[in-house]
């Protein structure tokens, strides 16, 4: 998880690089990818007291075996913002996350 945290923090401090979207070869594609997402923790958001920051772990369903982590928060403009980080963990770590998620499922 350390590498993910470093990547996650790096993205937050440097901002997003949007130059990819300006490249002439860029093509937008829509794909529907089923993901099981579970909440791993929440934190109060001082700017939005009734809307906590929600951290999550997700596991994509077959045929993919990818996993992800991220957060959901409100922007200053009161819009919902999702942050995703693609993550591939060792099976034991995934099981640990899924056990945590199972305990949080409603």
N, C-alpha and C positions, 0 to 999 in steps of 0.2 A: 504494500500500500504506500510505501514511502515515495516511490517513483510517481505514483498517481498524484499524491499531494503536491509534489514539486511541480509537476506539469500544471496542475490545477491552479496553484498559486502564481506560476509564471504567466498563465493566461490572464489572470486577474490584474496583475501589475503592468503588463505590457500592452494590454488591449488586444483586440482581435485584428488579424491581418486580413483585410477584405480584397486585396489585390488579385486573388485567385478569381474572383467573380468578374474582373475586368479583362481577363485574358480572352482573346478571340476564339480559342478552342473550347472555352467553358460551355458546357451544356447542362441545363438543369434537368434533373430526373426525379420523378416521384416514385417512391417505393413504400409499400406497407410492410413493416416488419413487426410481427407480434413479439412483445416483450413482457415478461413478468417483472413488475417493479414493486419493490417494497421499501418502506420508510426505514432508514437506519437511525436517524435522530432528527430532532427539531431544535431550533434556537430562536429566541425572541428576536424580532427585528424592530429596533427602536424607532425607525422611520414609519413603520406600519405595525402598531401594537396588536392589531387583531389578525395579522397575517404573518405567521412565523416563517422562518427560512426552513425549508424541508430538504433534508439530505436523503438520497435514495441509492439503492443498488438494483440493477436490472439484469436479467438473464434472457437473452434472445432464444426463441424457440427454434426447433429444427426448421430448415437444414443448418442454420448457423449455431455455433456454440460460443459466440462472443458474449461478453458481459460488459457492463458499464456501471459507472458511478457518476453522481452529479448532485446538483441542487436546484431547487425551485425557489425563486424569490420575487418580490415586487420591485419594479423599477421606480425611479423618482416620478415617472409619469403615470404611476398606478397601473402598469401593464404587467402581466405575468411573464417572467423570464426563466427559461430552462437552460441549464448549463449541463452539457454531456461530456464525459470523457470516456472514450472506448478503452476497455481494459480486458486483458486476458490474464487470468490468474491460474495458479496451480489448482488442481481439483480439490485438494484439502481446504484451501482458502475459500473456494466457491462454496463448498459444503458448510463451512463455518458461517459465511454470510447468509446462506439459505436457511440455516437453522435459526439465525437471528431473525430473519424475515418471517419465518413461520410463526415465531412467537409474537410478532407484531401484526399478523394478519387479522382482519376483522371478520 
